[in-house]
Amino acid sequence: MKRSRRGGYWVFLLPSALLFTAVVVVPFLMNVGIGFTRWQGIGAPKWIGLDNYTRLLADERFWASFRNNVALIVAMAIIPTIIGLVLAATLFDHVGKKFGPRTAGALRAAYYLPQVLPVAVAGIVWGWIMHPRFGALNELLGLLGMEPRNWLGDPSWALPSVMAIMVWFQIGYPVVIFMAGLQRVDPALYEAAETDGASWWRRFWHITITQIRPEIYVVLLTCTIAALKVFGPIFVLTRGGPGGATLVPSYFSYQNFFEKANVGYGSAIATVLTLLIIMVTVFFLRIQDRES
């Protein structure tokens, strides 16, 4: 009976498994195969072996795109996780208790709002805000007696500007996840620590972070993957410019696919990026298994 019940579960998993195979596995294998060819998207692909991957190793733009990606990991994973922890604990411990759960819920929804907005809409609005001539940010700097800046057009300011936008865009996600995790923490732990005279910071460091560690791993993993494959904000805000200052692997792959018609090279970039995401996922899952 137990074996028949266990075997019956696969019937329910079969539709999603077939869909996953058709939408993810097959296209990925096709992409891997195209990465070993020289192809412009039309005609017959020409097999060139590992030439595209050898070219990658010597391509400075490829390595520069990954350096920019590291900066975006900081902006989309590390900084939002730290700020999200503090905000979630503040909303849960102080705002929820003093002003009620409705106020805390409203603030949580406000922080999460950028996640709901379409990437194109948010990017266009931020492009207006950071416009070098009539942007609101430069108008504010002018009122303060400071020089206006070309935030998205200056190579020295473009990447920090995109990073700041991505912190704003990403911060609501960890706040929601961490506040959900705090719901399962035993209140007796906080009461005992408060009775012993522990400050809010010590309760946060020794209880909150320890108890919601699984949620922290989930946020770091999902946000790191989102940063590695980020495309929409770069496409809308800077298109990888100026001078490759905000170029990332996903957009670099897109350029080779559709702008340069170098499909084989673009496929090789996409394959390397996918394998990197898989390695990061396995790394995080192993760390989580060791901690649990």
C-alpha positions as CSV (number, residue, x, y, z in Angstrom):
1,M,0.0,0.0,0.0
2,K,2.8,2.4,0.9
3,R,4.7,1.7,-2.3
4,S,1.5,2.2,-4.4
5,R,0.8,5.5,-2.7
6,R,4.4,6.7,-3.2
7,G,4.3,5.7,-6.8
8,G,1.0,7.6,-7.3
9,Y,2.7,10.9,-6.5
10,W,4.7,10.7,-9.7
11,V,1.5,11.0,-11.7
12,F,0.9,14.4,-10.3
13,L,4.6,15.5,-10.9
14,L,4.6,14.3,-14.5
15,P,2.8,17.3,-16.1
16,S,5.2,19.8,-14.4
17,A,8.2,17.6,-15.2
18,L,7.2,17.5,-18.9
19,L,6.7,21.3,-18.9
20,F,10.0,21.9,-17.2
21,T,11.8,19.6,-19.7
22,A,10.2,21.3,-22.7
23,V,10.6,24.9,-21.5
24,V,14.0,24.7,-19.6
25,V,16.0,21.5,-20.2
26,V,15.6,21.2,-24.0
27,P,16.3,24.9,-24.7
28,F,19.3,24.8,-22.4
29,L,20.7,21.7,-24.2
30,M,20.1,23.4,-27.6
31,N,21.9,26.5,-26.3
32,V,24.9,24.4,-25.1
33,G,25.1,22.8,-28.6
34,I,24.9,26.2,-30.4
35,G,27.7,27.4,-28.2
36,F,30.1,25.0,-30.0
37,T,29.2,26.6,-33.4
38,R,29.6,29.7,-35.4
39,W,26.1,30.8,-36.4
40,Q,24.4,34.1,-37.4
41,G,20.9,32.9,-36.7
42,I,20.2,31.8,-40.3
43,G,21.7,29.1,-42.5
44,A,23.5,26.1,-41.1
45,P,25.6,26.4,-38.0
46,K,29.3,25.7,-38.4
47,W,31.0,23.5,-35.8
48,I,34.0,25.2,-34.3
49,G,34.4,23.2,-31.0
50,L,35.7,25.2,-28.1
51,D,36.7,28.3,-30.0
52,N,33.9,30.4,-28.5
53,Y,35.0,29.4,-25.0
54,T,38.6,30.1,-25.8
55,R,37.5,33.5,-27.1
56,L,35.7,34.1,-23.8
57,L,38.8,33.6,-21.8
58,A,40.6,36.4,-23.7
59,D,37.6,38.8,-24.0
60,E,38.1,41.7,-21.7
61,R,34.4,42.8,-22.0
62,F,33.4,39.4,-20.8
63,W,35.4,39.6,-17.6
64,A,34.4,43.3,-17.2
65,S,30.7,42.2,-17.3
66,F,31.3,39.7,-14.5
67,R,33.1,42.4,-12.4
68,N,30.1,44.6,-12.8
69,N,27.9,41.6,-11.9
70,V,29.8,41.3,-8.6
71,A,28.9,44.9,-7.8
72,L,25.3,44.1,-8.6
73,I,25.4,41.1,-6.3
74,V,26.4,43.5,-3.5
75,A,23.6,45.9,-4.4
76,M,20.9,43.2,-4.9
77,A,21.8,40.6,-2.4
78,I,24.1,41.7,0.4
79,I,22.9,45.3,1.1
80,P,19.2,44.5,0.8
81,T,19.6,41.5,3.1
82,I,21.3,43.6,5.8
83,I,18.9,46.5,5.5
84,G,16.0,44.1,5.2
85,L,16.9,42.4,8.5
86,V,17.0,45.7,10.4
87,L,13.8,46.9,8.8
88,A,11.9,43.7,9.4
89,A,13.1,43.5,13.0
90,T,12.1,47.1,13.6
91,L,8.7,46.7,12.0
92,F,8.1,43.5,14.0
93,D,9.5,44.6,17.4
94,H,8.7,48.3,17.5
95,V,6.2,49.5,14.9
96,G,3.9,46.4,15.3
97,K,3.8,46.7,19.1
98,K,3.5,50.5,19.3
99,F,1.3,51.3,16.3
100,G,-0.4,47.9,15.6
101,P,0.0,45.2,13.0
102,R,-1.9,47.2,10.4
103,T,0.7,50.0,10.4
104,A,3.5,47.5,10.2
105,G,1.7,45.7,7.4
106,A,1.2,49.0,5.5
107,L,4.9,49.9,5.8
108,R,5.8,46.3,4.7
109,A,3.6,46.7,1.6
110,A,5.2,50.1,0.9
111,Y,8.6,48.6,1.0
112,Y,7.5,45.7,-1.3
113,L,5.8,48.0,-3.9
114,P,8.9,48.3,-6.1
115,Q,8.8,44.6,-6.6
116,V,5.3,44.8,-8.0
117,L,6.1,47.6,-10.4
118,P,7.0,46.5,-14.0
119,V,10.8,46.8,-14.5
120,A,10.3,48.9,-17.6
121,V,8.1,51.4,-15.7
122,A,10.4,51.7,-12.8
123,G,13.4,52.1,-15.1
124,I,11.8,54.8,-17.1
125,V,10.8,56.7,-14.0
126,W,14.4,56.5,-12.5
127,G,15.7,57.6,-15.9
128,W,13.6,60.7,-15.6
129,I,14.7,61.3,-12.0
130,M,18.4,61.0,-13.0
131,H,18.2,62.8,-16.3
132,P,21.3,65.1,-16.6
133,R,19.3,68.2,-17.7
134,F,15.8,68.1,-16.2
135,G,16.0,65.3,-13.6
136,A,14.6,65.8,-10.1
137,L,17.8,64.6,-8.5
138,N,20.0,67.3,-10.2
139,E,17.3,69.9,-9.4
140,L,17.7,68.9,-5.8
141,L,21.5,69.2,-6.0
142,G,21.1,72.6,-7.6
143,L,19.0,73.8,-4.6
144,L,21.7,72.6,-2.3
145,G,24.4,74.5,-4.3
146,M,26.0,71.3,-5.7
147,E,27.1,70.6,-9.3
148,P,24.6,68.5,-11.4
149,R,25.9,65.1,-12.6
150,N,25.2,62.8,-15.5
151,W,24.2,59.9,-13.3
152,L,23.7,57.3,-16.0
153,G,25.9,58.8,-18.7
154,D,29.1,59.2,-16.8
155,P,31.2,56.0,-16.6
156,S,32.3,56.8,-13.1
157,W,28.7,57.3,-11.8
158,A,26.7,54.9,-14.0
159,L,27.3,51.7,-12.1
160,P,26.9,53.2,-8.6
161,S,23.7,54.8,-9.8
162,V,22.3,51.5,-11.1
163,M,23.4,49.9,-7.8
164,A,21.4,52.4,-5.8
165,I,18.4,51.9,-8.0
166,M,18.6,48.1,-7.5
167,V,18.9,48.4,-3.7
168,W,15.6,50.4,-3.8
169,F,14.1,47.8,-6.2
170,Q,15.2,44.8,-4.2
171,I,14.8,45.8,-0.6
172,G,11.1,44.9,-0.2
173,Y,11.6,41.2,-0.9
174,P,13.8,40.4,2.2
175,V,11.6,42.6,4.4
176,V,8.6,40.4,3.5
177,I,10.5,37.1,3.9
178,F,12.1,38.1,7.2
179,M,8.9,39.4,8.7
180,A,7.2,36.1,7.8
181,G,10.1,34.2,9.4
182,L,9.8,36.3,12.6
183,Q,6.2,35.1,13.0
184,R,7.5,31.6,13.9
185,V,10.1,32.8,16.5
186,D,9.0,31.9,20.0
187,P,8.2,35.2,21.8
188,A,9.4,33.6,25.1
189,L,13.0,33.9,23.8
190,Y,12.7,37.7,23.5
191,E,10.9,38.0,26.8
192,A,13.6,36.0,28.6
193,A,16.4,38.0,27.0
194,E,14.6,41.3,27.8
195,T,14.2,40.2,31.4
196,D,17.9,39.5,31.6
197,G,18.6,43.0,30.4
198,A,19.6,42.3,26.9
199,S,19.5,45.4,24.6
200,W,17.5,45.4,21.3
201,W,20.7,45.0,19.4
202,R,21.8,42.0,21.4
203,R,18.4,40.4,21.0
204,F,18.5,41.1,17.3
205,W,22.0,39.6,16.9
206,H,21.7,36.5,19.1
207,I,18.0,35.7,18.7
208,T,16.6,37.2,15.5
209,I,19.4,36.3,13.1
210,T,19.9,32.9,14.6
211,Q,16.2,31.9,14.5
212,I,15.6,33.1,10.9
213,R,18.8,31.8,9.4
214,P,16.9,29.6,6.9
215,E,15.1,32.6,5.6
216,I,18.5,34.5,5.3
217,Y,19.9,31.7,3.2
218,V,16.8,31.7,0.9
219,V,17.0,35.5,0.5
220,L,20.8,35.5,-0.2
221,L,20.4,32.6,-2.7
222,T,17.4,34.0,-4.7
223,C,18.8,37.6,-4.7
224,T,22.2,36.4,-5.8
225,I,20.6,34.5,-8.7
226,A,18.5,37.5,-9.6
227,A,21.7,39.6,-9.6
228,L,23.6,37.2,-11.8
229,K,20.8,37.1,-14.4
230,V,19.7,40.7,-14.2
231,F,18.7,42.1,-17.6
232,G,15.7,44.3,-17.6
233,P,17.0,47.2,-15.5
234,I,20.2,47.4,-17.5
235,F,18.3,47.3,-20.8
236,V,16.0,50.1,-19.7
237,L,18.5,52.3,-17.9
238,T,21.8,52.1,-19.7
239,R,21.9,49.3,-22.2
240,G,25.3,48.3,-20.8
241,G,26.8,51.8,-21.2
242,P,28.4,54.1,-21.1
243,G,31.5,52.4,-22.6
244,G,30.5,49.1,-21.0
245,A,30.5,50.6,-17.5
246,T,27.2,48.7,-16.6
247,L,27.6,45.7,-18.9
248,V,26.6,42.4,-17.4
249,P,26.8,38.9,-18.8
250,S,23.1,38.6,-19.6
251,Y,23.1,41.8,-21.6
252,F,26.4,40.9,-23.2
253,S,24.9,37.7,-24.3
254,Y,21.8,39.6,-25.7
255,Q,24.1,41.9,-27.6
256,N,25.8,39.0,-29.3
257,F,22.5,37.2,-30.0
258,F,20.5,40.0,-31.5
259,E,22.6,43.1,-32.1
260,K,25.8,41.4,-33.6
261,A,24.1,38.2,-34.9
262,N,26.9,36.2,-33.3
263,V,24.5,33.5,-31.9
264,G,27.2,30.9,-31.1
265,Y,29.2,33.3,-29.0
266,G,26.1,34.6,-27.2
267,S,25.1,31.0,-26.5
268,A,28.5,30.3,-25.0
269,I,28.2,33.3,-22.7
270,A,24.7,32.2,-21.7
271,T,25.9,28.7,-21.0
272,V,28.7,29.9,-18.7
273,L,26.3,32.2,-16.9
274,T,23.8,29.3,-16.4
275,L,26.5,27.0,-15.1
276,L,27.7,29.7,-12.7
277,I,24.1,30.1,-11.3
278,I,23.9,26.3,-10.8
279,M,27.2,26.3,-8.9
280,V,26.1,29.2,-6.7
281,T,22.8,27.3,-6.0
282,V,24.6,24.1,-5.0
283,F,27.0,26.1,-2.8
284,F,24.2,27.8,-0.9
285,L,22.3,24.6,-0.5
286,R,25.3,22.7,0.9
287,I,26.0,25.5,3.4
288,Q,22.3,25.4,4.5
289,D,22.4,21.6,4.9
290,R,25.5,21.9,7.1
291,E,23.9,24.5,9.3
292,S,20.6,22.7,9.7
